């Protein structure tokens, strides 16, 4: 459980850093008289939304995906990876759709699904979580080998 919480925190931070970087307007490109958020402010605002989604949506789905993976009985690493890849992507789309419904009281749901951008964002965020989780297992294994 602790590993999943730490992975959710790290994933949320990485996700918000990248998202803030993509939306940040450098000082040289800013229009005069228009307010622009600082990079740190963007990261903080994105974390306010991303952390609960990762913690309340991501961790339960990670347990559900692990349970489903154990039930399949697949042993081949590629099959397990592909299963996790698609399962995390679908879970991320579902959690993002649920997030949009909760935040907008269902009013902007049709717009979110029409563009598909938010669903892709949710799928990408979930894939980030899945890969950070894989990296954490690799890191622990390497640490044990190093002594």
SULMO-V566680 format. One record per pair of residues at least 24 apart in sequence whose C-alpha atoms are under 8 Angstrom apart, sorted by the first residue. I is the first residue (numbers start at 0). GAP is how many residues later the second one is. D is the distance in whole Angstrom. If there is no record, write none. Layout:
i = [I/I]
gap = [GAP/GAP]
d = [D/D]
This chain:
i = [3/3/4/4/6/6/6/6/7/7/7/7/7/7/8/8/8/9/10/10/10/10/10/11/11/11/11/12/14/14/15/15/15/15/16/18/18/19/52/52/56/57/57/57/57/60/60/61/83/84/84/87/87/87/87/88/88/88/88/88/89/90/90/91/91/91/91/91/91/91/92/92/92/92/92/92/93/93/94/95/95/95]
gap = [55/129/50/54/122/125/126/129/43/46/47/50/51/121/42/45/46/122/43/114/117/118/121/35/38/39/42/34/110/113/27/30/31/34/26/24/27/26/42/46/38/34/37/68/71/27/30/26/46/42/45/35/38/39/42/33/34/35/37/38/33/32/35/27/30/31/32/33/34/35/25/26/27/28/29/30/25/28/27/25/26/27]
d = [6/7/7/7/7/6/6/8/8/6/6/7/7/7/7/8/8/8/8/8/6/5/7/7/6/6/7/7/7/8/5/6/6/7/6/8/8/8/8/7/6/8/8/7/8/8/7/8/8/7/7/7/5/6/7/8/4/7/6/6/6/7/7/8/5/4/7/7/5/8/8/5/7/8/5/5/8/8/7/8/5/8]
